[in-house]
């Protein structure tokens, strides 16, 4: 098992080292399972006591004046440092550049010499794959798709024609980008299909979970902004625009032509109706059904969704209904006796 020193960790996270710099660390683990040679972490005083009770050789803790009788590294943000240390201890393997014999690559496709194309991948005509792109296995890249530097596509990802990926985009297994948007018009009792002739554009540093579907635009692009993170099993309709650094959590759905701002959080199983606007830094609670646009910075919840304070008052009132019904019935019986 590879190891790093406490000094290397301190330098990597910009922390303050307290303890022997040569101490070897082989991993990082929660306090209840951390063993000798491991580092554990504590974000607050309560977790610090648990960490001190563990067998961990070193601690990762917030900056504090409290004396800690264990080798440790103090940092400004424990969770950020934790992520950096994990990446340091577990670097992602880089596949060897090359094209597997079972892959099918159109002669007009342009592949950088550093690309890795795994078994049974298909790359169609005029596709462009930039430096360091990794297609693991059974990945389909449609005509005229463009993949920026260091993108990684996991097994059975499908990119329909004209899909554009920025740099460092990660797409997990089974996701489909660019399938037809759900567009029909009723014509004399028949649902006539509206051709979907747009595309999907994914900006830099976006990560897309497993089995996500992102429809192409009817006209123009369905766009996911820089740094946004899409969880598993999310559906994004045609011509949706998601701003930079937003988070869409599992089983959420966004109907066509809605615009999601920057740093928005859509919690699990939330639903956004079509043609709405969700302002920057808005938060939508889990299982909320959003039927109206939400101003920037507001928190909404419920179905139909409404501002969270209003929704919470209504929920409290609902829990009090049985007691009020009991009181009302008693008063009714009392009045009847009179």
Residue, then its C-alpha position, 0 to 999 in steps of 0.5 A: x500500500x502506497x504511503x505519504x508523509x504528514x509533511x507532504x499532506x500538510x504542504x498539499x492542503x496548505x495546512x499547519x503541521x503539528x507532529x513528526x513530519x516523517x510520519x507515514x500515512x497509508x490512508x484516510x478513514x472515519x474515526x470508528x474504523x481508522x487504524x494505525x497508519x491512517x488519518x481521520x478527520x473532524x469538522x467540529x468539537x464533537x467529532x474531534x472527541x471521536x477522532x481522539x478516541x480512535x486508533x488513527x495515527x494522525x488527525x485532520x482538524x480545523x484551526x483551533x487553539x485547543x491542545x491536541x495530543x496527537x499528530x495532526x494537520x490544521x486547515x481552514x476547511x476540513x472537507x476541502x482538505x479531505x477531498x484533496x488528500x483522498x485524491x493524493x492517496x488514490x490517484x486515478x489510473x491513466x489508461x495507456x493511449x491507443x485504440x483497442x482492436x475491437x473499436x470502430x473509428x470512422x476514418x474522418x474522425x480526428x483523434x489526438x495521439x494521447x486518446x485511449x479508446x477501449x473495447x467495442x467503442x464506436x466513433x462516427x464521422x468527423x468526431x473530434x477527440x482532444x488530448x487525454x480523452x478516455x473512452x472506457x468501453x462500449x462508448x458511442x460517439x456520434x457524428x460531429x461530436x467534439x470532446x475537449x481535453x481530458x474527458x472521461x466517458x464510462x461504459x455504455x455512454x452515448x453521445x448523439x450527433x453534434x454533442x459538444x463536451x468541454x475540457x475535463x468532463x466526466x460522464x458515468x455509465x449508461x448516460x445518454x446525451x442528445x436524444x430527441x427532446x419530447x416535442x409533439x404537436x396535436x394535428x387533427x387527432x394525431x401527435x405530430x413529431x416536431x423534429x429536434x434539430x439542436x444539440x447538447x453543449x456541456x461546458x468545462x469541469x461538468x460531471x454527469x452521473x450514471x443513467x442521466x438523459x439530456x435531450x438535444x435542443x429543438x433548435x439551438x442547444x441544451x446547455x450545462x454550465x461550467x462546473x455543474x454536477x448532475x447526479x444519477x438518474x436525472x432527466x433534462x429536457x430540450x433547450x434547458x440551460x443550467x448555469x455554472x456550478x449548479x447541483x442537480x441531485x438524483x431523480x430530478x427532472x427539468x422540463x423543456x426550456x427552463x433556465x436554471x441559474x448559477x449555484x442553484x441546488x435542486x434536491x433529490x426527486x425535485x421537478x421543474x415545469x417547463x419554461x420557468x426561471x430558477x434564479x442564482x443560488x436558489x434552493x429547491x427541497x427534495x420532492x418539490x414540484x416547481x410550477x412557478x419561477x423562483x427568484x434568486x437566493x430563495x428556498x422553496x419546498x413542497x408540491x406545489x412548491x412555495x417559499x419554504x417558510x410559508x410551506x413550513x407554516x402550512x405543514x405545522x398547521x396540518x399536524x395541528x388539524x386533528x387537535x383542532x378538529x377534536x376541539x371543534x367537535x367538542x365545542x359543537x357538542x357543547x353548543x348543541x346541548x345548550 
